[in-house]
């Protein structure tokens, strides 16, 4: 850590990199990139590091593309909004042209010359250079805000869950379809290259027939003011599950508990059953001392473990399992012999890309080129349908809910 960082450009670069990781504007990093490349450092390593950092964070497009032709209006600048905003700012064919938030202090904190900043959603929708709106607002506002944007002829990005009812979610899907507009639900894990790899492995039959999927998504908080733990955390795993197996369950059971806020569960255990015998089990918890994002998939040929907390080996495939031999005994009775297969563990290479950046670009590509994407309005509505069935079982103390009957 000595002389190679003594050059002033390295010092400046380190400042911008650290602040990018803390959440500062990536636009300054893009400007710095051009400066560093025009003026090589004494040891000529700053540019190399910048190339690596830009590629790793997928921001290189900002430095090489200038044709931005989808005008994006950001609505909601609370916790998640700024994260989405930063990724749209570096999407090659997008330009953030407007910001809307009821909190004027949040608007004042945005430094984006030339952009519209307003507390009026109607004013943002009326802006002719806004082609698409990105809704990072509370769940109970998703339906009304998304519907108003679609009726105004705007493409819509909406956070998960899509709405707070299956009826309104399906209504938005049909409205977008009728108007020929893109309705994108931010199920960001569907744009995680590890999840995409898992789907590829399942489609190729590497795991064999899927017997079960177990998923754990727990941490301490964050408690939400308007929804319980199921509405907050389950959309991630249900979206992943639907994406991986491409089928609906036949029944749902769920139990939970509300220790902190009466009537608003902080922990829940959910089971889904399928007509081919597959079972999916979920553990959601806001009261866990550790953060865990883990999924285990058991197949007839191999077992897979996905751990989002892992840095390098997010997916591990175990060549382990059982097979059964049925043999006739001397007395003429059949006996079943269970044998265990104990093979190797392999960890496939994952070409990591920032999921939120991939999602932002998928939204833009869908608008400009009609490129298919997995988190459509229809898929978002299916997630809400399952959550509603889970809620019914929760309120009935674990009663088995026929999914097809509850959502014809």
Secondary structure, DSSP 4 states (H G I P E B T S, - for coil): --GGG-SHHHHHHHHHHHHHHHT--HHHHHHHHHHHHHS--TTS-HHHHHHHHHHHHT-HHHHH------EEEEE--SSSHHHHHHHHHT-TT-EEEEEE-S-HHHHHT---TT-EEES-HHHHHH-TT--EEEE-S-GGGHHHHHHHHHHTT-EEEEESSS-SSHHHHHHHHHHHHHHT--EEEE-GGGG-HHHHHHHHHHHTTSS-SEEEEEEEEEEE-PPPSS--HIIIIIHHHHHHHHHHH----SEEEEEEE-SSBTTB-SEEEEEEE-TTS-EEEEEEESEEEEEEEEEEEEESS-EEEEETT-SS--EEEEEEEEEEEEEE-TTS-EEEEEEEEEEEEE--------HHHHHHHHHHHHHHH----SSBHHHHHHHHHHHHHHHHHHHTTS--EEHHHH--
